[in-house]
């Protein structure tokens, strides 16, 4: 496919730092890829979408969220009926300002892109609520940051510690691995998000994080389990099942290896009732 360049001045009026479009996609194959002189953030609101890239095609489903930096060619195509995407145009000055201030965040700063994460139904609802507030605002830099910063803060709390120079596909898979639907599936779920072969994904993860896919996913599982133990009243089997581990003995072994104590001891030590504290 040939390429053309889209310019932010054609989409953003004077004084605007962010622009948004809701687009119903047709099933017609795009005639060309395009690039931007701006950063684009889009997500699949409904249906399925084929994301055409220079070297591959990805199928995106509802909740898939993609970030493209300037110069990253792509095109979108609907798959089936009711394919709907929401696209945000981010002014280069806004992105440059955020780049200077943000801590390391692989999804946002990866230069080899595009980067992709998955939003569950709750997260997608939060995103759309913030979007409605943005729509009613002036679209200036303050409104743009009011939309972006809560989203980026959530990602920072879930970030993988990958350096910015790591491959974009790996950063996207690490971000996606925070989704329960992914980490419950174990190493296979993580590797599926990479779009790479298991050996290549494993070698890359070892290079950039020094972990195997199994180790990486189990760390996420045990972090989530620890949070549940201190904030919920669910039973240990229920918590183990919620993170994708059906063997309770294996769950105890993993938890002790990660936290240095049994799940029950962890709950007794760290669970505190702030509303009705014990005397």
TORVOKE-355197 format. One line per field, with one value per residue (C-alpha): x, y, z; residue number from 1; residue in one letter. Coordinates in steps of 0.05 Angstrom, whole numbers, plus 5000, padded with zeros to 4 digits. Layout:
N
x	[X,...]
y	[Y,...]
z	[Z,...]
seq	[NUM,...]
type	[A,...]
//
This chain:
279
x	[5000,5022,5025,5001,5013,4958,4973,4946,4931,4877,4842,4853,4828,4871,4879,4856,4903,4859,4806,4760,4723,4674,4676,4635,4682,4663,4688,4723,4797,4836,4872,4931,4965,4974,5020,5011,5052,5014,5001,4936,4901,4842,4801,4749,4682,4642,4651,4716,4768,4826,4886,4931,5004,5066,5086,5023,4949,4919,4847,4822,4761,4719,4764,4828,4864,4922,4972,5009,5066,5082,5110,5077,5037,4969,4898,4832,4779,4714,4703,4630,4576,4575,4651,4659,4723,4737,4799,4836,4884,4936,4972,5048,5059,5013,5050,5118,5097,5073,5136,5178,5138,5115,5154,5176,5113,5123,5054,5062,5136,5151,5182,5172,5098,5041,5029,4966,4930,4862,4809,4756,4683,4693,4755,4721,4661,4709,4743,4677,4654,4717,4706,4637,4668,4720,4666,4632,4698,4739,4789,4848,4910,4879,4819,4864,4907,4845,4825,4894,4927,4878,4884,4960,4963,4924,4974,5033,5005,5002,5066,5114,5181,5202,5251,5224,5270,5238,5197,5128,5095,5127,5106,5035,5034,5060,5007,4953,4977,4947,4878,4849,4827,4901,4937,4885,4907,4979,5041,5000,4954,5014,5047,4982,4982,5052,5033,5101,5124,5132,5208,5216,5170,5206,5275,5253,5222,5286,5327,5287,5261,5301,5238,5203,5130,5109,5149,5122,5049,5056,5083,5021,4977,5009,5005,4931,4921,4956,4910,4849,4872,4875,4814,4764,4733,4734,4760,4829,4803,4761,4820,4864,4812,4804,4877,4873,4902,4857,4907,4906,4971,5006,4974,5003,5071,5073,5046,5098,5154,5132,5112,5152,5091,5027,4965,4930,4988,4990,4916,4922,4982,4959,4883,4858,4788,4794,4718,4710,4782,4793,4809]
y	[5000,5071,5121,5192,5240,5271,5337,5360,5430,5398,5367,5416,5487,5543,5534,5462,5410,5349,5329,5269,5230,5173,5132,5074,5033,5000,4932,4960,4947,5013,5034,5064,5067,5135,5167,5229,5288,5279,5224,5186,5147,5104,5048,4999,5019,4964,4906,4881,4920,4900,4943,4945,4959,4961,4889,4855,4858,4856,4840,4886,4873,4916,4948,4946,5013,5033,5090,5112,5161,5205,5167,5100,5078,5045,5040,5014,4968,4944,4870,4851,4900,4956,4967,5033,5067,5129,5167,5224,5271,5296,5361,5353,5407,5371,5305,5339,5371,5304,5269,5317,5306,5234,5178,5119,5088,5036,5044,5119,5124,5063,5088,5022,5021,5021,5000,4966,4949,4919,4953,4911,4933,4974,5008,5022,5052,5097,5119,5136,5175,5217,5225,5254,5306,5322,5332,5385,5421,5471,5420,5461,5432,5433,5393,5346,5332,5324,5267,5236,5239,5194,5143,5147,5145,5079,5052,5075,5037,4975,4986,4930,4966,4956,5009,5055,5024,4955,4931,4961,4893,4871,4934,4925,4852,4870,4923,4874,4822,4865,4845,4788,4754,4751,4733,4680,4644,4641,4644,4623,4682,4730,4700,4705,4780,4788,4761,4726,4654,4629,4622,4692,4723,4685,4707,4779,4780,4750,4803,4862,4840,4778,4736,4680,4690,4643,4682,4748,4726,4694,4759,4794,4739,4742,4818,4815,4760,4802,4860,4816,4787,4855,4887,4830,4776,4723,4654,4632,4583,4639,4686,4632,4618,4692,4696,4633,4581,4522,4482,4511,4478,4510,4577,4572,4554,4613,4662,4643,4648,4719,4747,4706,4682,4642,4676,4670,4701,4757,4772,4771,4818,4869,4869,4927,4954,5029,5040,4998,4986,4934,4962]
z	[5000,4987,5044,5056,5113,5156,5190,5257,5230,5186,5247,5305,5303,5332,5408,5408,5439,5427,5376,5375,5322,5326,5263,5238,5195,5130,5109,5048,5047,5053,4990,5027,5094,5125,5176,5219,5244,5309,5360,5353,5408,5387,5415,5389,5418,5385,5338,5306,5267,5222,5236,5175,5191,5147,5161,5188,5202,5272,5290,5344,5386,5433,5485,5445,5453,5408,5410,5347,5347,5287,5228,5244,5183,5190,5165,5194,5164,5195,5202,5202,5222,5273,5276,5313,5336,5376,5353,5389,5354,5403,5387,5383,5435,5484,5474,5480,5546,5573,5550,5591,5654,5654,5688,5645,5615,5560,5529,5521,5505,5462,5397,5361,5354,5352,5424,5446,5510,5525,5567,5603,5606,5669,5643,5576,5613,5653,5588,5555,5616,5613,5538,5550,5597,5545,5492,5534,5547,5507,5480,5505,5538,5607,5584,5545,5606,5650,5602,5592,5661,5699,5643,5643,5719,5717,5666,5708,5767,5723,5683,5667,5681,5609,5584,5529,5477,5485,5425,5421,5414,5479,5516,5491,5513,5582,5589,5565,5615,5670,5643,5684,5619,5599,5664,5682,5618,5643,5599,5539,5548,5551,5490,5451,5463,5433,5364,5365,5372,5443,5437,5409,5461,5516,5492,5486,5556,5585,5550,5573,5641,5658,5667,5631,5610,5666,5718,5692,5693,5761,5790,5765,5793,5862,5863,5848,5899,5953,5938,5943,6009,6041,6009,6000,6044,5990,6009,5989,5936,5906,5904,5873,5820,5806,5786,5744,5791,5807,5848,5918,5938,5878,5896,5967,5939,5890,5941,5993,5941,5922,5990,6040,6079,6069,6041,6109,6146,6095,6104,6180,6179,6128,6127,6169,6176,6171,6179,6242,6266,6320,6389]
seq	[1,2,3,4,5,6,7,8,9,10,11,12,13,14,15,16,17,18,19,20,21,22,23,24,25,26,27,28,29,30,31,32,33,34,35,36,37,38,39,40,41,42,43,44,45,46,47,48,49,50,51,52,53,54,55,56,57,58,59,60,61,62,63,64,65,66,67,68,69,70,71,72,73,74,75,76,77,78,79,80,81,82,83,84,85,86,87,88,89,90,91,92,93,94,95,96,97,98,99,100,101,102,103,104,105,106,107,108,109,110,111,112,113,114,115,116,117,118,119,120,121,122,123,124,125,126,127,128,129,130,131,132,133,134,135,136,137,138,139,140,141,142,143,144,145,146,147,148,149,150,151,152,153,154,155,156,157,158,159,160,161,162,163,164,165,166,167,168,169,170,171,172,173,174,175,176,177,178,179,180,181,182,183,184,185,186,187,188,189,190,191,192,193,194,195,196,197,198,199,200,201,202,203,204,205,206,207,208,209,210,211,212,213,214,215,216,217,218,219,220,221,222,223,224,225,226,227,228,229,230,231,232,233,234,235,236,237,238,239,240,241,242,243,244,245,246,247,248,249,250,251,252,253,254,255,256,257,258,259,260,261,262,263,264,265,266,267,268,269,270,271,272,273,274,275,276,277,278,279]
type	[X,X,X,X,X,X,X,X,X,X,X,X,X,X,X,X,X,X,X,X,X,X,X,X,X,X,X,X,X,X,X,X,X,X,X,X,X,X,X,X,X,X,X,X,X,X,X,X,X,X,X,X,X,X,X,X,X,X,X,X,X,X,X,X,X,X,X,X,X,X,X,X,X,X,X,X,X,X,X,X,X,X,X,X,X,X,X,X,X,X,X,X,X,X,X,X,X,X,X,X,X,X,X,X,X,X,X,X,X,X,X,X,X,X,X,X,X,X,X,X,X,X,X,X,X,X,X,X,X,X,X,X,X,X,X,X,X,X,X,X,X,X,X,X,X,X,X,X,X,X,X,X,X,X,X,X,X,X,X,X,X,X,X,X,X,X,X,X,X,X,X,X,X,X,X,X,X,X,X,X,X,X,X,X,X,X,X,X,X,X,X,X,X,X,X,X,X,X,X,X,X,X,X,X,X,X,X,X,X,X,X,X,X,X,X,X,X,X,X,X,X,X,X,X,X,X,X,X,X,X,X,X,X,X,X,X,X,X,X,X,X,X,X,X,X,X,X,X,X,X,X,X,X,X,X,X,X,X,X,X,X,X,X,X,X,X,X,X,X,X,X,X,X,X,X,X,X,X,X]
//
